[in-house]
Amino acid sequence: MIVHDLAVLTGLLLLAGEKKPLLITELRELFQHRLTPESRVLLDLPTPSVSFVGHLAEEKRWYNNTYNAFHRIVDCMNPYPYDMRYAKTHVEIKHLVDNHDAVREKKFTARLDEFTERFLLMSFNQQSRKMRRAHRKMSLSIDQTFIASPTTKVYTRKTLNALAAQEAAQNDQGKLSPGAVDLANNYYVKSGGTRGNDRPGTVIAFDAKNANREKKTTEFQQGYALTIAVRVDHEKPGSNRFPHLILGATLATPNKGVSEEAIKVLTSAKKTGLKPALVDTDKEYFAHALSDRLHTPAINLGYIPSTDYRKDREYREDAPGGALYVNDGLFCPATPKPMLTATPDYLNNRIDKATFQARVHARLPYRLIRKEKPDARGKVPMMCPALGASPTVVCPIREMMKKAAKKSRPEVDHNDIPTKLDDICKQHSVSFEHAEIQKRSQGLVHGTEEWETFHHYARNGIESVNAQIKTGGTADIQTASRRRTRGIAAASIFSAFLLTQHNLTRITDFIREILDAKKRSGQRGTPAKRRSRDANWTNAYTATSPSLQIPIIISSAPPPLLT
């Protein structure tokens, strides 16, 4: 008896839909006792022996075949191909780490990501065309959450060599303490500390990169980090135009490659065919990551960042030509100082929210004006806000064009003008690097009511999804006892099914809410209109007509010879 891959994948999706634990025993029970004869034909499963129902040998046979079928799938995508049935000594762990094939890990991790991506894309396509294209642009909210692993033993590179040396010198093997089972399992900061973001492939001890924090106030968990991207509505925040589905997900070791995992889910979401728009994050991403690892790749994919800022940074830098980078834009050097420091003043509770928003709006006219699009070298000419046909401020050292519109504008104070004028105050324009402008830009001006409405809506949306897929929610992805198979490959496969089923549940609930609302309002559903070509014309290609089917007659005579 052979259990095929299709049967395993279908069975796991059925168990996820029933909110049952994704265990081999549950899968065996489904295959052996719960399927209809028609389902067995579709999944190519044999009919169980009736005379042996409940017999231990028959159950063991079904269990072993199901177990082997599942692990055949895991082995095709497992980045860490070693035995996880037993705990390893630190000498064995060191041997595995020293001989780890990074190229194979990258290849097989890509397979895992594609596996998850295809299932999530399938669930997205279960929506109607109207729901999928409620808006042609796609905005996302991304976040990372903790997923517990069945094993809790963790090794750290900082202590691995010392512990391995101690074990090698120990003559009594019975005194060796068991080490880690899953090498992809690692510490995840639950509270009280900062999370790492090492580059993939780097070798940095977990404790060394966080040496400035007190361990007494930091709480850790052992497991994996799940990065997800949820679709949100940036045009009408809070509206109910489409369900908030997970469009991208990836499972990885905590504290490693956080930026790269975010780029993976952003890339996966593009497979839906929708045009990328805003991508909203918390302070662990765009406000914390290096631009070459997150900002530039995200912008190259077509996304525009939207994020909050950290209170320990000023977000003000000197720019070429005497201009100033402030938050997400380029500003005139004569911008009043209270406006320049509005963000750090607010984040550090030196001013209230109303004052902060007033200063943000008052600062907007001081932005430099883009003169042209970026050229082939990536240079963008920008000019003083007091120049051009549509100046936004009045400056005493600049002459306003005669054809400029007659309206009130903020006036630059003499005391704010720099003592030594730079190029932005003397020349008609100054060229800036487009890449430097992009890595600081945001889709919405930080601090405005529009930004705050969207940011709070997007963060609440993804936190709601996190709560639903974790303990007590629809998927219960957090509880490790519901998926006891060890290893990050198995955990990633299980996560794919649970997230897919979550999406299908959200679609069903969304449609039910629409129907209930129509029912309460007394509306009745009307049948969809038939297309004109279906109602009035015979289609010979599909052998259909408005009222009857045309039989397709295939001639038995051989085709004529081609001359």
Backbone torsions as a table, in degrees:
resi	resn	phi	psi	omega
1	MET	NA	130.7	178.9
2	ILE	-119.7	130.2	173.1
3	VAL	-97.8	118.3	-174.5
4	HIS	-82.4	164.1	-178.6
5	ASP	-60.6	-40.4	-178.8
6	LEU	-59.3	-39.1	179.1
7	ALA	-65.1	-41.2	180.0
8	VAL	-64.2	-47.0	-178.2
9	LEU	-64.5	-42.1	178.5
10	THR	-65.4	-42.0	-179.9
11	GLY	-63.4	-41.4	179.1
12	LEU	-65.8	-37.8	178.2
13	LEU	-67.2	-35.8	176.2
14	LEU	-66.3	-42.4	178.5
15	LEU	-64.2	-39.6	177.9
16	ALA	-63.6	-37.8	178.1
17	GLY	-67.0	-29.7	177.6
18	GLU	-86.2	-1.5	-178.4
19	LYS	60.5	35.3	176.9
20	LYS	-96.2	158.0	176.2
21	PRO	-61.3	141.3	179.2
22	LEU	-87.3	74.4	-178.0
23	LEU	-113.5	152.1	178.0
24	ILE	-62.5	-35.7	178.2
25	THR	-63.2	-39.8	177.4
26	GLU	-67.4	-38.2	179.5
27	LEU	-67.9	-40.0	176.9
28	ARG	-63.0	-42.5	178.3
29	GLU	-61.7	-40.2	178.3
30	LEU	-63.3	-46.8	-177.5
31	PHE	-67.7	-38.8	-172.3
32	GLN	-81.8	-35.3	-168.6
33	HIS	-123.4	-23.0	-164.4
34	ARG	-107.5	-7.1	-177.3
35	LEU	-87.7	147.7	175.3
36	THR	-79.8	161.7	177.5
37	PRO	-57.6	-37.4	178.6
38	GLU	-65.1	-39.3	178.7
39	SER	-65.8	-36.7	179.2
40	ARG	-65.1	-36.2	177.9
41	VAL	-66.0	-43.7	-179.7
42	LEU	-63.6	-38.7	-177.5
43	LEU	-92.5	2.1	178.9
44	ASP	56.7	45.9	177.6
45	LEU	-106.9	140.4	179.6
46	PRO	-73.2	160.7	174.7
47	THR	-77.9	128.4	-178.3
48	PRO	-65.9	151.8	179.8
49	SER	-70.8	116.9	-176.6
50	VAL	-66.8	-35.8	-177.6
51	SER	-68.8	-14.8	-178.5
52	PHE	-112.8	19.6	179.5
53	VAL	-62.4	126.9	-178.9
54	GLY	85.0	-6.9	179.9
55	HIS	-74.3	137.1	-175.1
56	LEU	-62.8	-39.3	-178.6
57	ALA	-65.2	-40.2	178.8
58	GLU	-66.7	-42.2	178.2
59	GLU	-64.7	-39.9	179.5
60	LYS	-64.9	-37.9	178.7
61	ARG	-63.0	-45.8	177.4
62	TRP	-63.9	-40.6	-179.8
63	TYR	-63.9	-47.3	-177.8
64	ASN	-62.5	-42.9	179.9
65	ASN	-66.4	-38.4	177.2
66	THR	-67.5	-42.2	178.5
67	TYR	-60.0	-47.5	-178.7
68	ASN	-65.1	-38.4	179.5
69	ALA	-64.5	-43.3	179.8
70	PHE	-64.6	-43.1	-176.7
71	HIS	-74.2	-20.0	170.8
72	ARG	-64.0	-38.5	177.6
73	ILE	-67.9	-44.3	-179.1
74	VAL	-62.2	-41.7	-176.8
75	ASP	-63.7	-26.1	178.6
76	CYS	-74.1	-13.7	-175.0
77	MET	-132.6	13.9	-174.0
78	ASN	-87.3	113.3	179.7
79	PRO	-72.3	-15.9	-176.9
80	TYR	-123.9	84.4	-173.0
81	PRO	-84.2	77.5	176.0
82	TYR	-142.6	164.9	-175.6
83	ASP	-70.6	124.1	-179.6
84	MET	-111.1	18.0	-179.7
85	ARG	-80.2	-22.5	-175.4
86	TYR	-130.0	153.6	174.4
87	ALA	-71.1	148.1	-176.1
88	LYS	-107.0	151.7	172.2
89	THR	-78.7	165.6	179.8
90	HIS	-68.6	-26.2	174.6
91	VAL	-65.7	-43.1	177.9
92	GLU	-66.4	-39.8	178.1
93	ILE	-62.2	-43.9	179.6
94	LYS	-62.4	-38.5	178.3
95	HIS	-63.8	-43.7	179.5
96	LEU	-65.0	-41.7	-179.3
97	VAL	-66.1	-43.4	-178.3
98	ASP	-67.2	-28.2	-176.9
99	ASN	-107.9	17.3	-178.8
100	HIS	-69.0	135.4	-180.0
101	ASP	-91.6	100.0	-177.9
102	ALA	-67.9	-32.1	179.9
103	VAL	-67.2	-43.5	177.7
104	ARG	-64.3	-39.9	178.6
105	GLU	-59.4	-44.1	-179.6
106	LYS	-64.0	-41.5	-178.9
107	LYS	-65.9	-45.2	-176.4
108	PHE	-76.7	-29.2	174.0
109	THR	-65.2	-38.1	176.4
110	ALA	-62.4	-35.6	176.5
111	ARG	-64.9	-42.9	177.8
112	LEU	-60.7	-44.1	-179.5
113	ASP	-64.1	-38.8	179.2
114	GLU	-68.6	-36.3	177.4
115	PHE	-58.4	-49.5	179.0
116	THR	-64.8	-41.7	-178.1
117	GLU	-59.5	-42.3	-176.0
118	ARG	-70.4	-35.8	178.4
119	PHE	-69.9	-41.0	178.4
120	LEU	-66.5	-37.1	177.3
121	LEU	-65.4	-37.6	176.5
122	MET	-61.0	-43.6	179.8
123	SER	-67.3	-35.6	176.5
124	PHE	-61.8	-39.7	-178.1
125	ASN	-75.3	-6.4	174.7
126	GLN	-74.3	-13.2	175.9
127	GLN	-72.9	158.3	173.0
128	SER	-70.3	161.4	178.7
129	ARG	-58.1	-37.2	-179.6
130	LYS	-65.4	-40.1	179.7
131	MET	-70.7	-41.1	-179.0
132	ARG	-64.7	-37.7	-174.3
133	ARG	-110.7	32.5	173.8
134	ALA	-57.6	-30.1	171.9
135	HIS	-148.1	129.2	-175.3
136	ARG	-67.9	-22.5	178.0
137	LYS	-92.1	149.2	-175.8
138	MET	-121.0	116.9	172.6
139	SER	-105.2	146.5	-175.0
140	LEU	-128.9	154.9	169.6
141	SER	-123.6	123.2	-176.8
142	ILE	-114.7	150.0	-179.3
143	ASP	-160.0	163.8	177.3
144	GLN	-120.9	136.2	-178.5
145	THR	-133.3	160.1	-175.8
146	PHE	-86.8	138.3	174.8
147	ILE	-124.7	120.5	-178.3
148	ALA	-69.6	149.8	176.1
149	SER	-107.1	157.0	179.9
150	PRO	-63.8	-24.2	178.0
151	THR	-112.1	149.6	-175.5
152	THR	-117.1	-4.4	177.6
153	LYS	-71.4	131.6	-177.1
154	VAL	-131.1	140.2	174.4
155	TYR	-108.1	154.2	175.0
156	THR	-125.2	142.4	-179.0
157	ARG	-66.6	-22.1	-178.6
158	LYS	-66.2	-36.5	-176.0
159	THR	-107.9	-1.9	-172.8
160	LEU	-63.6	-48.0	-176.7
161	ASN	-62.6	-41.7	-178.9
162	ALA	-66.2	-43.1	-179.8
163	LEU	-68.4	-37.0	177.5
164	ALA	-65.1	-38.7	177.8
165	ALA	-65.5	-39.7	177.5
166	GLN	-63.6	-41.8	179.1
167	GLU	-66.6	-38.1	-179.9
168	ALA	-63.9	-30.6	179.7
169	ALA	-86.0	-7.3	-178.2
170	GLN	-84.2	122.0	-179.0
171	ASN	-80.9	-33.1	-177.2
172	ASP	-88.9	104.4	-178.5
173	GLN	-66.3	-23.2	-179.5
174	GLY	-70.0	-16.5	-179.3
175	LYS	-91.3	-1.7	-179.4
176	LEU	-74.3	131.1	177.7
177	SER	-82.8	140.8	-179.7
178	PRO	-66.9	142.8	179.5
179	GLY	-102.9	-152.8	-176.3
180	ALA	-74.0	155.0	174.9
181	VAL	-102.7	-45.0	-177.2
182	ASP	-108.6	114.7	-177.0
183	LEU	-78.0	-13.0	176.2
184	ALA	-84.6	-12.0	177.8
185	ASN	-74.0	139.4	-178.4
186	ASN	-154.8	176.9	179.9
187	TYR	-75.6	139.3	174.3
188	TYR	-125.5	126.5	-177.5
189	VAL	-73.0	113.4	179.4
190	LYS	-82.0	-43.4	179.9
191	SER	-161.6	154.7	172.0
192	GLY	86.0	1.4	-178.9
193	GLY	-146.3	-179.6	178.2
194	THR	-105.7	142.7	-178.7
195	ARG	-89.4	142.5	-179.9
196	GLY	-78.8	166.7	178.9
197	ASN	-148.9	60.7	-178.8
198	ASP	-70.4	152.9	173.7
199	ARG	-69.2	144.2	177.2
200	PRO	-59.0	133.5	179.6
201	GLY	93.0	-11.4	178.6
202	THR	-77.3	151.4	179.8
203	VAL	-112.6	94.9	179.6
204	ILE	-129.8	128.1	179.7
205	ALA	-63.7	142.1	-175.6
206	PHE	-60.8	-43.7	-177.4
207	ASP	-73.8	-30.4	-174.9
208	ALA	-67.1	-36.3	-176.0
209	LYS	-80.1	-7.9	178.5
210	ASN	-125.2	36.7	-173.5
211	ALA	-69.2	-16.6	-176.2
212	ASN	-84.4	-4.2	-177.9
213	ARG	-104.2	154.6	180.0
214	GLU	-87.6	125.0	-178.1
215	LYS	-68.9	-23.9	-178.5
216	LYS	-63.9	-29.8	-176.2
217	THR	-101.5	5.4	-177.6
218	THR	-110.4	130.8	179.3
219	GLU	-109.6	129.2	-176.8
220	PHE	-111.3	157.4	169.5
221	GLN	-129.7	157.7	-179.8
222	GLN	-112.3	124.4	-179.4
223	GLY	168.0	-143.6	-176.6
224	TYR	-121.4	168.9	177.4
225	ALA	-115.1	122.3	179.2
226	LEU	-102.1	120.2	176.3
227	THR	-102.2	127.4	-178.9
228	ILE	-129.0	154.0	175.0
229	ALA	-124.3	123.5	-176.5
230	VAL	-112.6	136.3	178.9
231	ARG	-75.0	131.9	178.0
232	VAL	-130.7	167.0	-175.7
233	ASP	-105.8	107.1	-178.2
234	HIS	-84.3	-21.6	179.9
235	GLU	-76.6	-42.4	-179.3
236	LYS	-130.0	75.2	-178.8
237	PRO	-57.3	132.8	-180.0
238	GLY	89.5	-4.6	-179.7
239	SER	-76.5	174.8	-177.5
240	ASN	-123.9	51.2	-176.5
241	ARG	-83.9	-25.0	179.3
242	PHE	-158.5	157.0	179.2
243	PRO	-73.4	150.1	178.7
244	HIS	-82.7	93.3	-177.3
245	LEU	-97.1	154.8	173.5
246	ILE	-83.3	116.5	-176.3
247	LEU	-103.0	-7.1	178.3
248	GLY	-159.9	142.3	179.5
249	ALA	-155.7	146.6	177.0
250	THR	-153.1	143.0	-178.4
251	LEU	-111.2	134.3	-175.7
252	ALA	-150.7	173.7	175.4
253	THR	-71.6	135.0	179.6
254	PRO	-60.4	153.1	174.3
255	ASN	69.1	9.1	-176.9
256	LYS	-131.4	123.2	174.2
257	GLY	65.2	37.8	-179.9
258	VAL	-61.6	-42.9	179.5
259	SER	-65.6	-43.3	-179.2
260	GLU	-65.7	-35.8	176.6
261	GLU	-65.6	-36.2	177.1
262	ALA	-64.1	-40.4	178.5
263	ILE	-65.2	-34.6	178.1
264	LYS	-61.3	-46.6	-177.8
265	VAL	-71.0	-31.5	175.9
266	LEU	-66.7	-38.0	177.6
267	THR	-67.2	-41.3	179.2
268	SER	-62.1	-40.8	-177.8
269	ALA	-63.8	-26.7	179.5
270	LYS	-67.8	-19.8	-179.5
271	LYS	-67.0	-12.2	177.5
272	THR	-70.7	-16.4	-179.2
273	GLY	90.4	-4.4	177.7
274	LEU	-81.8	152.7	-178.1
275	LYS	-81.4	126.6	-179.0
276	PRO	-62.4	144.5	177.3
277	ALA	-131.2	-117.4	-177.9
278	LEU	-83.7	149.0	171.2
279	VAL	-129.6	114.6	-175.3
280	ASP	-98.1	139.3	-178.8
281	THR	-140.4	168.4	171.7
282	ASP	-88.3	-169.3	-173.4
283	LYS	-75.0	-6.6	179.3
284	GLU	-80.0	-7.0	-175.1
285	TYR	-110.5	-100.2	-172.2
286	PHE	-62.2	-28.5	-179.8
287	ALA	-81.4	-7.3	-173.9
288	HIS	-125.6	-33.6	-172.1
289	ALA	-79.3	161.8	174.3
290	LEU	-75.1	144.0	-173.6
291	SER	-65.5	-33.9	-177.8
292	ASP	-72.6	-16.4	-180.0
293	ARG	-95.8	-26.3	-175.4
294	LEU	-128.4	-54.8	-174.2
295	HIS	-59.5	-55.8	-175.4
296	THR	-62.1	-48.0	177.4
297	PRO	-61.6	-38.8	179.6
298	ALA	-64.9	-42.3	179.3
299	ILE	-67.2	-37.3	177.6
300	ASN	-64.1	-28.6	176.2
301	LEU	-76.8	-13.5	179.2
302	GLY	107.6	1.5	-178.9
303	TYR	-87.8	152.6	177.3
304	ILE	-117.5	122.8	-176.4
305	PRO	-65.5	150.8	171.3
306	SER	-144.6	116.1	-173.2
307	THR	-153.2	162.8	171.9
308	ASP	-89.9	169.3	-178.9
309	TYR	-110.2	159.8	179.1
310	ARG	-89.7	144.7	-175.9
311	LYS	-78.9	-10.5	-178.7
312	ASP	-91.6	10.7	179.8
313	ARG	-129.7	153.0	-177.3
314	GLU	-88.0	-27.8	-177.6
315	TYR	54.5	42.3	174.9
316	ARG	-141.3	124.7	-177.9
317	GLU	-137.0	154.3	174.0
318	ASP	-74.8	139.3	179.4
319	ALA	-117.7	164.0	178.3
320	PRO	-56.9	148.6	175.9
321	GLY	75.2	11.2	178.7
322	GLY	90.0	-1.3	178.8
323	ALA	-74.9	176.4	-178.0
324	LEU	-130.2	132.0	167.4
325	TYR	-84.6	117.8	178.4
326	VAL	-127.9	116.4	-178.3
327	ASN	55.4	-106.8	-173.2
328	ASP	-113.0	22.1	-178.0
329	GLY	-154.7	171.6	176.1
330	LEU	-99.1	132.8	-174.4
331	PHE	-129.6	159.4	177.1
332	CYS	-66.0	141.6	178.9
333	PRO	-66.4	-14.1	179.2
334	ALA	-93.0	11.2	176.8
335	THR	-62.8	131.9	-179.3
336	PRO	-55.1	140.0	-174.8
337	LYS	-59.3	-41.5	178.3
338	PRO	-57.5	-29.6	177.3
339	MET	-75.3	-32.9	-179.4
340	LEU	-69.5	-33.6	-176.5
341	THR	-101.2	17.0	-175.5
342	ALA	-60.6	-44.7	-176.2
343	THR	-65.4	-54.4	178.3
344	PRO	-63.3	-32.1	178.2
345	ASP	-64.7	-39.7	-179.3
346	TYR	-73.1	-44.4	-178.0
347	LEU	-65.1	-26.9	178.6
348	ASN	-100.0	16.1	172.7
349	ASN	63.0	32.0	175.5
350	ARG	-89.4	-21.1	174.4
351	ILE	-134.9	160.2	179.9
352	ASP	-87.1	176.0	-174.8
353	LYS	-65.4	-41.9	-178.8
354	ALA	-61.9	-43.1	178.6
355	THR	-64.3	-40.7	179.7
356	PHE	-60.8	-49.6	-178.4
357	GLN	-65.9	-34.5	177.6
358	ALA	-64.7	-40.7	-179.9
359	ARG	-70.9	-34.5	177.7
360	VAL	-63.7	-44.8	178.7
361	HIS	-67.2	-37.3	179.9
362	ALA	-69.8	-22.0	-178.3
363	ARG	-82.3	-22.8	-174.2
364	LEU	-57.7	-40.4	179.7
365	PRO	-63.2	-17.9	-177.2
366	TYR	-86.4	0.9	177.0
367	ARG	-65.0	143.8	174.1
368	LEU	-67.1	151.5	-177.9
369	ILE	-100.2	129.9	178.4
370	ARG	-74.7	127.3	-177.7
371	LYS	-87.9	-41.8	-178.2
372	GLU	-143.5	171.2	174.7
373	LYS	-75.6	162.9	178.4
374	PRO	-59.1	139.7	178.6
375	ASP	-87.3	-172.6	-176.6
376	ALA	-65.4	-24.0	-179.9
377	ARG	-88.5	-0.3	-179.2
378	GLY	82.1	22.6	179.4
379	LYS	-100.3	140.3	179.3
380	VAL	-122.4	117.1	176.3
381	PRO	-77.5	126.5	178.4
382	MET	-122.8	149.5	-178.5
383	MET	-130.4	165.3	-178.6
384	CYS	-58.3	141.0	-179.3
385	PRO	-66.7	-8.2	178.3
386	ALA	-93.8	1.5	-178.1
387	LEU	-106.9	173.6	175.4
388	GLY	86.9	-179.6	-178.1
389	ALA	-77.9	-16.8	-179.8
390	SER	-131.0	65.6	179.8
391	PRO	-67.3	150.9	-178.9
392	THR	-108.0	-13.5	176.6
393	VAL	-136.7	166.5	174.8
394	VAL	-113.4	123.9	-177.5
395	CYS	-119.8	135.1	-178.2
396	PRO	-67.6	-18.6	-179.3
397	ILE	-98.6	3.6	178.9
398	ARG	-123.7	139.7	178.4
399	GLU	-94.0	125.7	-178.6
400	MET	-76.5	143.0	178.4
401	MET	-64.6	144.2	-178.1
402	LYS	-66.6	-29.2	-178.0
403	LYS	-88.6	5.3	177.3
404	ALA	-66.8	144.6	-177.9
405	ALA	-61.5	142.3	179.1
406	LYS	-85.3	100.2	178.2
407	LYS	-153.5	164.7	-178.2
408	SER	-74.3	138.1	179.1
409	ARG	-138.4	152.9	174.8
410	PRO	-62.7	143.7	179.6
411	GLU	-106.3	133.5	179.3
412	VAL	-73.1	129.9	179.3
413	ASP	-77.0	140.8	179.4
414	HIS	-57.7	-36.6	-177.1
415	ASN	-69.2	-20.1	-179.9
416	ASP	-88.6	-13.2	-179.6
417	ILE	-71.6	131.8	-179.6
418	PRO	-59.0	146.4	179.0
419	THR	-63.5	-42.5	178.0
420	LYS	-108.1	114.7	-176.8
421	LEU	-75.5	135.8	178.4
422	ASP	-102.6	-173.5	-172.8
423	ASP	-60.7	-36.2	-176.9
424	ILE	-65.4	-22.3	179.2
425	CYS	-96.4	-10.5	-176.2
426	LYS	-114.5	-36.8	-177.2
427	GLN	-90.4	166.6	178.3
428	HIS	-73.7	-31.6	177.9
429	SER	-156.0	161.7	177.4
430	VAL	-132.9	138.6	-179.2
431	SER	-88.5	137.3	178.5
432	PHE	-126.1	154.8	176.8
433	GLU	-72.1	125.6	-179.9
434	HIS	-62.3	-36.0	-180.0
435	ALA	-64.4	-36.3	179.2
436	GLU	-68.7	-35.7	178.2
437	ILE	-69.9	-42.4	-177.1
438	GLN	-63.8	-41.8	-174.1
439	LYS	-69.9	-11.6	176.5
440	ARG	-106.7	-8.9	-171.7
441	SER	-76.9	158.7	172.9
442	GLN	-132.6	156.1	179.3
443	GLY	-70.5	-32.3	177.7
444	LEU	-124.6	145.6	-177.8
445	VAL	-67.5	121.8	-177.0
446	HIS	-61.7	133.2	176.3
447	GLY	97.5	-15.9	179.3
448	THR	-77.3	164.6	179.7
449	GLU	-62.3	-35.9	179.5
450	GLU	-63.4	-45.6	179.0
451	TRP	-64.2	-44.6	-176.8
452	GLU	-64.0	-40.7	179.2
453	THR	-62.1	-47.0	-178.2
454	PHE	-69.4	-43.0	-176.6
455	HIS	-63.3	-46.5	179.5
456	HIS	-65.4	-39.5	178.4
457	TYR	-64.1	-44.6	-178.2
458	ALA	-67.2	-41.0	179.8
459	ARG	-67.9	-41.9	178.4
460	ASN	-63.6	-36.2	-179.6
461	GLY	-64.4	-45.1	-177.8
462	ILE	-76.3	-31.7	175.7
463	GLU	-66.8	-34.2	176.1
464	SER	-65.1	-41.9	177.7
465	VAL	-64.8	-41.5	177.3
466	ASN	-57.3	-43.5	-179.1
467	ALA	-66.7	-34.6	-177.6
468	GLN	-73.3	-35.6	-176.8
469	ILE	-86.1	-12.3	-178.5
470	LYS	-97.2	-163.4	-173.1
471	THR	-54.4	130.6	179.2
472	GLY	86.4	-5.2	-178.6
473	GLY	-97.7	-161.3	-175.8
474	THR	-74.3	-30.2	-175.8
475	ALA	-103.0	-29.5	-178.4
476	ASP	53.2	49.0	-176.8
477	ILE	-74.4	-16.2	-175.6
478	GLN	-75.4	-36.2	-171.8
479	THR	-74.1	113.0	-176.7
480	ALA	-70.8	-24.9	-178.4
481	SER	-69.1	-13.3	178.2
482	ARG	-88.1	-2.3	178.4
483	ARG	-152.2	83.5	-169.2
484	ARG	-82.4	-9.5	-179.7
485	THR	-63.6	131.5	-173.6
486	ARG	-84.3	157.0	175.6
487	GLY	103.4	149.9	-177.6
488	ILE	-72.5	-25.7	178.8
489	ALA	-66.3	-48.0	178.0
490	ALA	-63.3	-41.6	179.8
491	ALA	-62.3	-38.0	179.1
492	SER	-68.0	-39.5	178.6
493	ILE	-65.4	-45.4	178.0
494	PHE	-61.5	-40.9	179.6
495	SER	-62.1	-38.0	179.7
496	ALA	-60.7	-43.1	-179.7
497	PHE	-69.5	-40.5	-179.0
498	LEU	-67.2	-40.3	178.9
499	LEU	-70.0	-37.1	176.7
500	THR	-62.9	-44.9	179.0
501	GLN	-65.9	-34.0	175.4
502	HIS	-61.0	-43.9	178.4
503	ASN	-61.2	-44.7	-179.7
504	LEU	-62.8	-37.5	177.6
505	THR	-66.1	-40.8	179.3
506	ARG	-64.0	-39.3	179.0
507	ILE	-64.2	-43.9	179.6
508	THR	-62.3	-45.6	179.7
509	ASP	-63.7	-37.9	179.9
510	PHE	-63.2	-45.1	179.3
511	ILE	-66.1	-40.5	179.2
512	ARG	-62.0	-39.9	178.6
513	GLU	-63.9	-39.0	178.4
514	ILE	-64.6	-44.7	-179.7
515	LEU	-66.0	-39.7	178.2
516	ASP	-65.0	-39.0	178.6
517	ALA	-64.3	-40.1	177.2
518	LYS	-65.8	-37.8	-179.4
519	LYS	-66.3	-41.0	179.3
520	ARG	-66.5	-33.5	-178.2
521	SER	-85.6	-2.9	178.4
522	GLY	84.4	7.7	179.5
523	GLN	-77.3	147.2	176.7
524	ARG	-114.9	141.4	179.5
525	GLY	-69.5	138.4	178.1
526	THR	-108.9	138.8	179.5
527	PRO	-64.3	145.4	-178.4
528	ALA	-67.2	142.4	178.6
529	LYS	-70.7	139.5	175.7
530	ARG	-77.6	143.9	177.9
531	ARG	-64.6	150.2	-176.7
532	SER	-59.6	-39.1	-176.9
533	ARG	-69.8	-23.3	176.6
534	ASP	-85.9	-31.4	-175.6
535	ALA	-84.3	-27.5	-170.3
536	ASN	-120.2	-7.7	-173.7
537	TRP	-130.1	148.4	174.0
538	THR	-86.7	133.3	-178.6
539	ASN	-107.5	102.6	-177.3
540	ALA	-69.8	-26.5	-177.7
541	TYR	-67.5	-43.0	178.8
542	THR	-95.8	1.7	177.9
543	ALA	58.8	45.4	179.3
544	THR	-130.2	157.5	174.6
545	SER	-141.3	174.0	-178.8
546	PRO	-56.1	-31.8	-173.0
547	SER	-128.6	-9.3	-177.3
548	LEU	-149.6	167.0	176.4
549	GLN	-102.6	138.3	179.2
550	ILE	-93.1	121.0	-179.9
551	PRO	-65.7	139.8	178.7
552	ILE	-91.8	118.6	-178.2
553	ILE	-106.0	119.7	179.6
554	ILE	-102.5	119.9	-178.2
555	SER	-69.0	138.7	178.4
556	SER	-86.8	-10.9	-179.6
557	ALA	-72.0	146.4	178.5
558	PRO	-67.3	150.5	179.7
559	PRO	-66.3	153.3	178.7
560	PRO	-65.7	153.5	179.1
561	LEU	-68.9	141.8	177.0
562	LEU	-84.2	130.1	-179.4
563	THR	-120.7	NA	NA
